[in-house]
């Protein structure tokens, strides 16, 4: 299995059980080892009292992109810490894009940066996620060794 095949299968398997991302209309538009891009439409149900996208939904989109990016190696990986900085508001009816990229991956720890943009390319938020690999695989792959220290 190639690293790209592993990343794609990991994403498919994860998305099947990810009712949170699915229920918000998120779609995976790109997946590769250490990378994930997701989109999400801003619906009326996501608007706050100012008539703009609630920051929690922007965070959720960024967090989902982070999750898919750090799980592309078929090793169960969870968030250890996340932080977000909001730069501009999301607008009703827009489609937001979150692009996650691996910055560092050593042992059981990883660092991922996620940029959330509006449909016109305006950067709305910057998110940094720290990941931790835990025991287990996303799908059975007997010949693929688990990361050292996760057994």
Helices and strands as residue ranges (DSSP letters): H 3-17, H 19-23, E 27-32, E 35-41, G 44-46, H 55-70, E 77-86, E 95-106, E 109-117, E 123-133
